[in-house]
């Protein structure tokens, strides 16, 4: 904790130096978050209990990554990987959320020829912090994360007659409505699903919540289904698991806000293949900037005479008895006494 909390990171977050800006037609940005548990909010003992069980100690660590698409790991490999991925992660709470998206823009501007990029696809689940960041990056095409889209579609159709027996007519109907029709058509079909739910309030609530999510992200949902062949499927769930959850939330860990934020930054730095030795050296640079050296101190060498005189001045009163004790104590005790005096000086 003593090493983690004061940790600072360079603005490039470990990105390798690019001598020439890369030229790509399409660029992809994906974003999601990991939910962690806090030990406290601002001071120990300030967590409030939930109505049912547990405490209100949840916080999120944000993850954003930029890449150029997907490729196979090898000529005959079925495994695929993202091309030139770069990660950003941390808490970025409140107004600091702007800093996160400014870092994303600065990275893109420093490493890519923006004028040559035809489309920047932004894939996410439509969270508020993500939508706020999209306003700071112009020219984005928002694409809804297909995992969350299909999850919501399943929520609003799973209780229709026949769905539990493998009959997915309602689910396919909703997907077709999103792909080809209008919001008004979708709202009409939602009314039909509410009618089928009858008086079951729990089902009706799930249908409304799922439908509201889809309708609030209607354009992004249509883009996802209409351009499935052109836009790579979202991999945010897997990346959150590997980059953040495996270290921060898979096990029952409790964090401070500062510690969680620094660890998320460190994980992103590691996945960017940042040089850890360079990061250690960077801490020294930051400290030197925060505590400037006294003017002229580096040009004022201490002479041997000054060192000897300063030693005599700093010797404590009881050290004067050391010479008298030389003849009356054993060699082992003499050695211990000598080491003690030197240590104190």
NORGI-V129052 format. One line per field, one symbol per residue. phi: phi as a letter, one per 20 degrees, with the letter a starting at -180 (. if undefined). psi: psi as a letter, one per 30 degrees, with the letter a starting at -180 (. if undefined). burial: 1 if it has 16 or more other C-alpha atoms within 10 Angstrom, else 0. A space follows every 10 residues. Layout:
BEGIN
phi = ???
psi = ???
burial = ???
END
This chain:
BEGIN
phi = .feffefdcf felnfffdfc ffdcfccccc bacdeddefa ecbfnefeff febmcecebd deccbdbdpc bffbgdeefc beelecdcbq flelffgffg ffffffffff dceffeeebd eddaenffff fffffedene dfcfgfffff fffffedfdf gnffdnedff fffffffffd ddffffffff gffffffmef ffffffffff ffffffcfff ffffffcffe dfffcfffff fffdfgddcf efddceffff ffffffffff femfffffff ffffffffff cffggnffdc feffffffff fffeffgfff efffefedcf fffgffffff fffff
psi = eeeeegklkl ffhgkkkjek kkjlekkkkk kalkklkkel dflkggkkkl edlaligklk kkkkkklgak lkflegkfkl llkhkkkkla ehkbffeeee feeeeeeeef fkjeffkekj kjklgglefe eeefffjlgk jkkkkeeeee eeeeefffgk kfefggjhee eeeeeeeeef aleeeeeeee eeeeeffbgj eeeeeeeeee eeeeefheee eeeeffheff kkkkgeeeee eeeeeffffe likklleeee eeeeeeeeee fghkjeeeee eeeeeeeeee ikkkkfefgi kkleeeeeee eeefklefff feeffefgll eeeeeeeeee eeee.
burial = 0000001110 0111100000 0000001111 1111111111 1000001000 0000011011 1111111110 0000000000 0100111111 1110001101 1001001100 1101000001 1111110011 0011000001 1111110110 0111111111 0000000101 1001101110 0000010011 0011011000 0011011101 1011101111 1111100000 1011111011 1011100110 0001111011 1111111111 1101000010 0110000000 0000000000 0000000000 0000000000 0000000000 0001001000 00000
END
